[in-house]
Amino acid sequence: MKKFLTLGNILVCCGAVLALVSILLMFAPAISMTVSVGKESVTSSYTGVQVAFGYTEASKIAKDGIPILKFSFGNFLPYLLALVGIVFAVLAILGKLGKISGFVASGCFLVAGVLFFCALPMTIPASEANLLKEYTLGLGAIFAGILSVLAAALCAVPAFIKKN
């Protein structure tokens, strides 16, 4: 029977957990804007789900609501890549596909991490009047990008560890 509790498998498992946390950060603010009105400041933010799948704000005037954001495949892709990376990380833990599964998982996590940092330019506003110039990258996207890059590093390390 193959030994599953190795340093490489523990590192890949930790990388998969970090990637799962980066996926769960889709409910945290991905883009935000702070406006100062007198002595008070008002923060407006949209979550990763709203930025990726679109968002329509409820309104008493418009029956169907006011569309704010449209679906953005560029913002959906990092979550999809992180999920694919988790699948390949599980395959690496199980020893399927050799070392290539760890490299594929690492590549998926790395590309997802870079795309998390590109959430703002890939956001599609519903109208030209709703320009996103004043918005900045939110903490959810920043932390998701950092965790994805760390997951990529953790999944790549076992390929370089010498086995006894």
C-alpha positions in Angstrom: 0.0 0.0 0.0 1.3 3.4 -0.9 2.2 5.8 1.9 0.0 8.9 1.6 1.3 10.9 4.6 4.4 12.5 3.0 5.7 16.0 3.1 4.8 16.5 -0.6 1.2 15.4 0.0 0.9 17.7 3.0 2.2 20.7 1.0 -0.2 19.9 -1.8 -3.1 19.5 0.6 -2.3 22.9 2.2 -2.2 24.4 -1.2 -5.6 23.0 -2.1 -7.0 24.4 1.2 -5.6 27.9 0.4 -7.1 27.7 -3.1 -10.5 26.7 -1.5 -10.3 29.8 0.7 -9.5 32.0 -2.3 -12.7 30.6 -4.0 -14.7 31.4 -0.8 -13.4 34.9 -0.9 -15.7 35.5 -3.9 -18.2 36.7 -1.2 -15.8 39.4 -0.1 -15.5 42.8 -1.8 -13.6 42.6 -5.1 -13.8 46.2 -6.1 -14.6 49.2 -3.8 -14.8 53.0 -3.8 -14.7 55.4 -0.9 -16.2 58.8 -1.3 -15.7 61.6 1.3 -18.8 63.7 1.9 -17.9 66.5 4.3 -16.5 64.8 7.5 -18.1 61.4 6.6 -16.9 58.8 4.1 -19.1 56.4 2.3 -17.8 53.1 0.9 -19.4 51.4 -2.1 -18.2 47.9 -2.9 -19.1 44.9 -5.1 -18.3 41.3 -4.2 -16.6 38.8 -6.5 -19.9 37.2 -7.3 -21.4 40.5 -8.3 -18.4 41.4 -10.4 -18.2 38.0 -12.1 -21.9 37.3 -12.7 -23.3 40.8 -12.9 -25.4 42.9 -10.6 -28.8 44.6 -10.8 -29.7 47.0 -8.0 -33.3 46.9 -6.9 -35.3 50.1 -7.6 -38.7 51.4 -6.9 -38.7 53.4 -10.1 -37.6 50.6 -12.5 -39.6 47.4 -12.4 -36.7 45.1 -13.2 -34.1 47.1 -11.3 -31.1 49.1 -12.5 -28.3 47.1 -14.1 -25.0 48.0 -12.6 -22.6 45.3 -13.8 -22.7 42.7 -16.6 -21.4 39.1 -16.6 -17.6 39.1 -17.0 -15.9 35.9 -18.1 -12.5 37.4 -17.2 -13.7 37.7 -13.5 -15.3 34.2 -13.6 -12.1 32.6 -14.9 -10.0 32.8 -11.8 -12.6 31.0 -9.7 -12.9 28.3 -12.4 -9.1 27.9 -12.6 -8.8 27.6 -8.8 -11.4 24.9 -8.9 -9.6 23.0 -11.7 -6.4 23.4 -9.7 -8.0 21.8 -6.6 -9.1 18.9 -8.8 -5.5 18.4 -10.0 -4.1 18.9 -6.5 -6.4 16.0 -5.3 -5.1 13.9 -8.2 -1.5 14.8 -7.1 -2.3 13.7 -3.6 -3.7 10.4 -4.8 -0.7 9.9 -7.0 -2.5 9.9 -10.4 -0.9 11.3 -13.5 2.6 11.4 -11.9 4.2 14.8 -11.2 2.4 16.5 -14.0 -0.8 16.8 -11.9 1.1 18.9 -9.3 2.5 21.2 -12.1 -0.9 21.6 -13.7 -2.4 22.5 -10.3 0.4 24.9 -9.7 -0.1 26.5 -13.1 -3.9 26.9 -12.5 -3.4 28.5 -9.1 -0.7 30.9 -10.5 -2.9 32.1 -13.4 -5.9 32.4 -11.1 -3.8 34.5 -8.7 -2.7 36.9 -11.5 -6.3 37.1 -12.7 -7.6 37.9 -9.2 -5.4 41.0 -9.3 -6.9 42.0 -12.7 -10.5 42.0 -11.4 -10.9 45.8 -11.8 -9.9 46.2 -15.5 -12.0 43.1 -16.4 -15.2 44.4 -14.8 -17.9 45.3 -17.3 -20.2 48.1 -16.4 -23.8 47.9 -17.6 -23.8 51.4 -19.0 -21.3 53.9 -20.2 -22.3 56.3 -17.5 -21.2 53.9 -14.8 -17.5 54.2 -15.4 -15.2 52.4 -12.9 -12.4 55.0 -12.8 -12.9 55.8 -9.1 -13.0 52.2 -8.0 -10.0 50.3 -6.5 -9.2 46.6 -6.1 -11.0 45.3 -3.0 -9.5 43.3 -0.2 -11.3 40.1 -1.3 -9.6 40.1 -4.6 -6.2 41.0 -3.1 -6.3 38.2 -0.5 -7.6 35.7 -3.1 -4.7 36.5 -5.4 -2.2 36.2 -2.6 -3.6 32.9 -1.4 -3.7 31.5 -5.0 -0.1 32.4 -5.6 0.9 30.7 -2.3 -1.1 27.6 -3.3 0.8 27.6 -6.6 4.1 27.6 -4.7 3.0 24.9 -2.3 1.9 22.6 -5.2 5.1 23.1 -7.1 7.5 22.4 -4.2 6.9 18.6 -4.0 8.2 18.1 -7.5 11.6 19.3 -6.3 11.7 17.4 -3.0 14.0 14.3 -3.2 12.3 11.1 -2.3 14.2 8.6 -0.2 
